[in-house]
Amino acid sequence: MNRFTIVFLLSLIFIAVFAKAQTITQARFRISNKTKGFTSIDLVINNTIYVGIEDDGSIAYIESENDDINTPLDLERLGLPITFYGTSDIHDIPGKIKSIGNIKFTYYNVFDIHDERGNLKSIGDIQIKYCNTFDIHDSKGKVKSVGPVTIKYYNVFDQSFPFGYVKSIEGNTARIKVSVRNPIIERGRKS
C-alpha cells in the first residue's frame, strides 16, 4: 500500500469513530429556592438536538433544529439510543436515565454514604455536587456545584433571607449555566 491509501483509510476510520460521538455543547440547569435538586435540565447535544431532563431522571422533551426528532426512537435511529437504569443495576434506582448515546448519567448510590441516594452525580463530563453532612451550616441536599459553577446559599449565619435561598451563582459559562427559577418572586415569599 502506498502512503496515500494508508492516510485515506486512517481518515475514514477517524470519521467513522468520531461521527457517532456525542457531545454536550450546552447545558442549562435550573434550581429553586424552595426545593432540593433541579427543577429542570436542558441539554443541547451536537448543537442540534435538545433534550429536557426532569428531576426524577425521566425525559421531558426531545426536539431538533429541523423538527425531525421528537421521540427516543428518532434518537436511536441517529445512533443516540436512550437507556435507563433497570433492576439489574442493583446499586442504582431503576427508571432513571442511564445514557443518551455515549453520554453517561450517573447518580449517587449506596456507596456514596454522605450524599443522598438517587441525586444526579454527573452528566457526561459535568460533575454535580450537593451540600451534604460536611456542610454543617447549609441546607442538606441543595446543589453545591455543577461543573465549574458554584452555588452558595443563605445559611444559619445569614438573617437577611430565609435559610436555603440562593445567595450567589458564580462561574456560569457559555457551555454550562445554572439559574434560579423565579428568584425574585421566591425571595419575597416566606415559607
C-alpha positions as CSV (number, residue, x, y, z in Angstrom):
1,M,0.0,0.0,0.0
2,N,1.2,3.4,-0.7
3,R,1.2,6.3,1.7
4,F,-1.9,8.0,0.2
5,T,-4.0,4.8,0.7
6,I,-2.9,4.5,4.3
7,V,-3.8,8.1,5.0
8,F,-7.1,7.8,3.3
9,L,-8.0,4.6,5.2
10,L,-7.0,6.2,8.5
11,S,-9.1,9.3,7.7
12,L,-12.1,7.1,7.0
13,I,-11.6,5.2,10.3
14,F,-11.3,8.5,12.2
15,I,-14.5,9.8,10.6
16,A,-16.4,6.6,11.4
17,V,-15.2,6.6,15.1
18,F,-16.0,10.3,15.8
19,A,-19.1,10.7,13.6
20,K,-21.1,8.9,16.2
21,A,-19.5,10.7,19.2
22,Q,-22.0,12.9,21.0
23,T,-21.0,16.0,23.0
24,I,-23.0,18.2,25.3
25,T,-22.5,21.6,23.6
26,Q,-24.7,23.4,26.1
27,A,-26.3,22.6,29.4
28,R,-28.8,24.7,31.4
29,F,-29.7,23.7,35.0
30,R,-32.5,25.3,36.9
31,I,-32.7,25.2,40.6
32,S,-35.3,26.5,43.1
33,N,-35.1,28.3,46.4
34,K,-37.9,26.1,47.7
35,T,-36.7,22.6,46.7
36,K,-33.6,20.4,46.6
37,G,-32.1,19.2,43.3
38,F,-33.0,20.6,39.9
39,T,-36.4,21.9,38.6
40,S,-35.2,21.2,35.1
41,I,-32.2,20.3,33.0
42,D,-31.9,21.3,29.3
43,L,-29.2,19.8,27.2
44,V,-28.1,20.7,23.7
45,I,-26.3,17.8,22.0
46,N,-24.1,18.3,19.0
47,N,-25.5,21.8,18.6
48,T,-28.7,20.4,17.1
49,I,-30.6,18.1,19.5
50,Y,-32.4,19.5,22.5
51,V,-33.3,17.2,25.4
52,G,-35.1,18.1,28.6
53,I,-34.5,16.0,31.7
54,E,-36.9,16.0,34.7
55,D,-35.6,16.0,38.3
56,D,-36.7,12.3,38.6
57,G,-34.4,11.3,35.8
58,S,-37.0,11.0,33.0
59,I,-37.1,12.6,29.6
60,A,-39.3,15.8,29.5
61,Y,-38.9,16.5,25.8
62,I,-36.8,15.8,22.7
63,E,-36.5,18.3,19.9
64,S,-34.2,19.1,17.0
65,E,-33.2,22.0,14.7
66,N,-35.1,20.6,11.8
67,D,-38.1,19.1,13.7
68,D,-37.5,15.5,12.6
69,I,-36.5,14.3,16.0
70,N,-39.3,14.1,18.7
71,T,-39.0,10.7,20.3
72,P,-36.4,8.3,21.8
73,L,-36.8,6.1,18.7
74,D,-35.8,9.1,16.4
75,L,-32.7,9.5,18.5
76,E,-31.9,5.7,18.3
77,R,-32.2,5.9,14.5
78,L,-29.5,8.6,14.6
79,G,-27.2,6.5,16.8
80,L,-28.2,8.1,20.1
81,P,-30.1,5.4,21.9
82,I,-31.5,6.3,25.3
83,T,-31.1,3.8,28.0
84,F,-32.5,3.7,31.5
85,Y,-31.3,2.0,34.7
86,G,-33.1,-1.3,35.3
87,T,-33.4,-3.8,38.0
88,S,-30.1,-5.4,37.1
89,D,-28.3,-2.2,38.1
90,I,-28.5,-3.2,41.8
91,H,-26.9,-0.1,43.2
92,D,-28.9,2.4,41.2
93,I,-32.6,3.4,41.1
94,P,-34.5,1.8,38.2
95,G,-36.2,4.1,35.7
96,K,-33.6,6.9,35.8
97,I,-31.9,7.8,32.5
98,K,-28.6,6.0,32.1
99,S,-27.3,7.3,28.8
100,I,-28.0,9.2,25.6
101,G,-25.7,7.7,23.1
102,N,-22.3,7.8,24.7
103,I,-23.3,10.5,27.2
104,K,-23.5,8.7,30.6
105,F,-25.7,9.8,33.5
106,T,-24.6,8.7,37.0
107,Y,-26.3,9.0,40.3
108,Y,-25.2,8.9,43.9
109,N,-25.9,5.4,45.2
110,V,-25.4,3.3,48.3
111,F,-21.6,3.7,48.1
112,D,-21.8,7.5,48.5
113,I,-22.6,7.4,52.2
114,H,-22.6,11.2,52.7
115,D,-24.8,12.0,49.8
116,E,-28.5,11.4,49.1
117,R,-29.0,8.3,47.0
118,G,-30.6,9.0,43.6
119,N,-29.3,12.5,43.2
120,L,-27.6,13.2,39.8
121,K,-23.8,12.8,40.1
122,S,-22.7,13.5,36.6
123,I,-23.9,14.0,33.0
124,G,-21.1,13.2,30.7
125,D,-18.1,15.2,31.9
126,I,-20.2,17.6,34.0
127,Q,-19.8,16.7,37.7
128,I,-22.5,17.6,40.2
129,K,-22.1,18.1,43.9
130,Y,-24.6,18.7,46.7
131,C,-24.4,20.1,50.2
132,N,-24.0,17.1,52.5
133,T,-23.2,16.2,56.1
134,F,-19.9,18.1,55.9
135,D,-21.6,21.4,55.0
136,I,-22.9,21.7,58.6
137,H,-24.3,25.3,58.2
138,D,-26.0,24.8,54.8
139,S,-29.2,23.2,53.7
140,K,-28.5,19.5,53.0
141,G,-29.3,18.2,49.5
142,K,-29.1,21.6,47.8
143,V,-27.0,21.7,44.6
144,K,-23.5,23.0,45.6
145,S,-21.8,22.9,42.2
146,V,-22.4,21.9,38.5
147,G,-19.1,21.6,36.7
148,P,-17.3,24.9,37.2
149,V,-20.4,26.7,38.5
150,T,-20.7,27.1,42.3
151,I,-23.9,27.9,44.2
152,K,-23.9,29.5,47.7
153,Y,-26.9,29.7,49.9
154,Y,-28.0,31.8,52.8
155,N,-27.2,29.7,55.8
156,V,-27.6,29.7,59.6
157,F,-25.5,32.8,59.9
158,D,-27.5,34.9,57.5
159,Q,-30.6,36.7,58.7
160,S,-31.3,38.8,55.5
161,F,-33.1,36.0,53.6
162,P,-34.7,32.6,54.5
163,F,-32.3,29.7,55.2
164,G,-31.5,27.8,52.0
165,Y,-32.3,30.5,49.5
166,V,-29.7,31.1,46.8
167,K,-27.1,33.8,47.8
168,S,-24.9,33.6,44.6
169,I,-24.2,31.6,41.5
170,E,-20.7,32.0,40.2
171,G,-18.8,30.5,37.2
172,N,-21.6,30.3,34.5
173,T,-20.0,29.7,31.1
174,A,-21.3,29.6,27.6
175,R,-21.5,25.8,27.9
176,I,-22.8,25.4,31.5
177,K,-25.3,27.7,33.1
178,V,-27.2,27.4,36.4
179,S,-30.1,29.7,37.2
180,V,-32.7,30.1,39.8
181,R,-36.4,29.5,38.9
182,N,-38.2,32.8,39.7
183,P,-35.6,34.1,42.1
184,I,-37.3,37.5,42.8
185,I,-40.7,36.0,43.3
186,E,-39.4,33.3,45.6
187,R,-37.2,35.6,47.6
188,G,-40.2,37.7,48.5
189,R,-42.1,34.8,50.0
190,K,-41.6,33.2,53.3
191,S,-42.4,29.6,54.0
